[in-house]
Amino acid sequence: MRHHGINFRRLKCFHAVATDGSFTQAARVLGIGQPSVTTHIKALEEEFGVELFIRHGHQVELTPLGRTLLGVTNRVFSLEAEAVELLSAASGLRTGELRIGAIGPSQVTEMILAFGQKYPDISLSVSLGNSREVLSRVLDFRDEVGIVPQVGDDARLHSVPYSRNEVVLLVRDDHPWAGRRDVRIEDLDGQRFVMREDGSSTRRTFETALAEAGVVIRTVLSIGSREAVREAVATGLGIGISLEDETLADGRLTPLHISNADIHLQPHVVCLEERKDSPLIKAFFDVVSELRRKT
């Protein structure tokens, strides 16, 4: 069987269902009836003799082929959005959407405010996750920009450093150290700690510093969010770690600096190398550069 091309409308319906997880939501996003979405997906599957979704009542799950195709459509529709950006840029960036990934609101708030003031007609959305998840979303074309605590050498990524962020300790207000402002890294030997999950750059940087100092801690719990770390510390499970600019005022907890170890992250703003000149992405990086010059 020869195929001379692919029906773009069908592909768009597939992408919407795969992204939103349901035919109903995809129809709402596309502004068409659900039967039309179902018809387009069925026609796409029948044309190529493949199965893209496994149906479970109202829920759908991507088949392995469907997951692979989603990776392709992520690229296809990011290029479509880039074409719109290019054309809108000629008239002053008066339309478009920029998707941003970050490990926490504090990492991105200043940038969003500055960008929004300069380009009030651009829609911004923010997704949160650990460093590994943020980078994955950028590499998979799901987000245009990511803000991560650190980034290694990766030829696929364009990155610029933004600011310096110290790693601090969190102890409960009745902890013996609660009346202090700092401790030495040797004091941490043998202490019970609540840590972030393995994908966390904060944890990785902290553990590297411990290893270099020959300090061994007892990790009693690994947990997947900074909020959960704070709650676990507040219940007395152990000492926690946090980035200084994410350490919210909490009467139950005391932040402590480590006086004799320079443990910090250098947040970076990243995008795909091949997309750094996309108008919206370039505009965001220009705003970041302006903020850096002011600090």
N, C-alpha and C positions, 0 to 999 in steps of 0.2 A: 504494500500500500504506500503510495507517494503522498507526501504532505507538502503543499506549496506555501504554507505559512500557518499562522495561528490566529484565531479569532481573539482580538485584543479585549473585547468586552467580556468574553468567557474567562480570559486570564485575570481580568480585574475582579470578577466575581470570585474566582478561586482565591485570589490574594486577600480579599476582604473577609471571606469565611475563615481562611487559615489564620489570619491575624486576630480577628475578633472572637473566634471560637464558636460561633453559631450562625446559622442561616438567618435567623431573625435579626440579630444585631448587624450582620453584614448588609441586609436589605435596608435597614434604617440608615446606615452610614452612606450607602450608595444612592439612597433616595428612590428605590424601586420596590416593587412588591416581592415578598418572599418566594412566591411561585416562579417568578422570573429568575431569581438567583438559582433556585433548584434546577430549573430547566437548563440554564447556561452551564452549570457544573456537570450535570448529567451528559449534556452534549459534548463537553470537553473530554470526559472520561470515555464516552463511546467512540468519539472520533479517533482516539489513539489506542483504544482497547486497554485502558489502565484503570486502576482504582486509586483515587487520591485521598479519600476520606473513609473512615470506618464510622458508621452511624450507630449511636446508642440512644435511641429515642430522639430527644431534642438535642442531645450532645453529639458533637463530632470530634473525631480524633484523626490526626494526619497519619497516613501510611508512611513507611520509609521513603517511598517515591515522592509523596506529598511534601515531606519535610525538605527533601532535596530541592523540589520545585520552588518551595517558599524562599529558599536561599537565593534562587535566581530572580524571583519576582521582587524580592527586597531590593535587588540591584536595579531591576527594570524600572520600578516605580520611584526609586530615589532619583534616577536620571530624569524621569518625567517631571518630578518636583523641581529638579535643578533647572530644567528648561524654562519652567514657569518663573523661577527665581531670576534667571538671566534676563528674561523679558521684562519682569517687574522692576528689576534693578535699573533698567534704562529710564524708568519713570520715577525713580527715587525710592525703591523698596517700599511700596505702599501695599503690598500683599505678600502672603506667604506664611509658612509655619516652620519653626526651628525646634527640633527635639533635642533635649539635653539630658545627659545622664550624670549623676553625681552620687557620692557616698552619703551625703547628708545635706539638708537645706543650708546649713551655714557655709558650706563650700561654694555655693552658687548664688546666694541671695544678692550680694553686692553686684555681681556681673549682670544678673537679670534686671535689677533696678536701673543700672546704667544703660543697658541695651534698650530697655523699654522706654526710657526717657528719650533716647535718640531715634528709635524706630517704633513709635507707638502703635502702628498698624500691623506689625508682625506678631503673629500668635506664637507664644512660647509654651512648651510643655516640658515637664521635668519628671524623669523616672529615677528612683532611688535603688541602690544595691551596693554590694561590696565592689572592690576594685576590679576583681575578675569579671563580675557581671557587667559593670559599666563598659569595660574594654570590649567585651563580647558584643554588646549592643552596637557599639561603634563599628566594629569589624564586620558585623552582619547587616549593616545599613539600616538598623532599626532606630538609631539615634545619629544625628549629624555631629554632635559635639559631646565630649565626655570630660568631666573634671575628676581626676584621680589623685590620691596622695603622692604617688610616685609612678614612674613609668620607665621600663627598661628600654634597651635598644630594640627597636622594631621598625624595619624599613617601610612597613605598611602604614605607619603612623607619622603624622606631623604633630609636634608637641612644643609648647612653650611653658616655661616655669612661671608660676604666679606669685607665690608667697611662701614663707617659712612657717611651719606649724609644729610646735613642741608636743611630744608625747608626755602626758602627766599621769600620775596615779590617782585613784579614787579610793578613799577609805570611809567607813561609816563613822558617824559623829561621835560614837563611843569607843572608837579604836584608840589604842595607846598613842598612835601617831597623830591623832586628830588635832592636837594643839600645836603642831609643828607646821612650818612652811615648806620644808624640804627634808629629804633623806638621802643617804648615800646609796649607791647601787649595791654595795656589799650588804646593806641592811635587808635586802630583798631575799637573800639566800634562805631557802627552806620555807618561805612564806606561801600561804594558800592564795591562789589567784583565780579570778574569773576572767576568761579570755574570749576574744572574738573568734569567729570560725576561721578555718585555715586559709580562706581566700582573702583575708583582711591584710592590707598593707601595714596597718598600725601594728597588728600582732607580729608580722614578719620582721618589721624594723626593731621592735622591742626585743624579740627573741634573739636577733642577731647581736644586739648590744649586750644582752645577758651572757651569751656564749663567749663573746670577746672578753668579758670581765670574769669569766669562770664562775658565774653565779647560776645556781640551779633552784628554780622555784617549783612549787607543787601546783599544777593546773588541776583544779577540782571540777571545773565546768567550762565547756566551750559553747558559746551561744551566738546566735546569728544577727544580733542588732545591738547598737550602742545603747538604746533604751533598755533592752533586756539586761545588759551588763550593769547599768545603773541600779535597776531593781534588784538584781541578784546581790550586788554589794550592799544595798540598803537592808537586805534581809540577813546579812551577816555571813554570807557564804565565803567571802574572801575579798582580797584587794582587786580592784579593776584598773584598767588602763583606758585612756581617752585622748583624743587630740584636744589641745588647749582651746581651740576656737569652737569646739563642740561641747565644752564642759558648761552645761547650763547651771544656773543658780539652783541649788537643792539643799534645803536645810538639813537633810539627813546625811549629806556627804561632804567630805572635805577634799579638795584637790591638793596634791603635793608635787613639787618639782623634784627631780633627781639631780642633786647638786654637782656631782662629779662625773656625769656622763651626758654627752650631747646627743640626745635621742630625739630626732625630729624627722618630719616628712617635708618634701618639697612638692606641694601640689602642682600639677601640670594640667593645662587645657589641651585636649587632643582631638584630632579628627583624622580621617583617612588622608594620606598623603595625596592621593589622586583627586580629592575633593576640596583641598585647601583654598582653591581659587573660586569655588562656588560662591556667588555673590553674598548669600546670607551668612555662610560660614566665615567668609573673609571679613564681613562686617562685624561679626561677633569677635573675631580675633583682634580686629582693630580697636574695639571697645576695651578688650582685655589689655591691650598694649597701652591705651590711654590711662587705665586704672593703675597699671604698674608704674608709669611715669610719675603719678601723683603720690605714690607711697615711698 
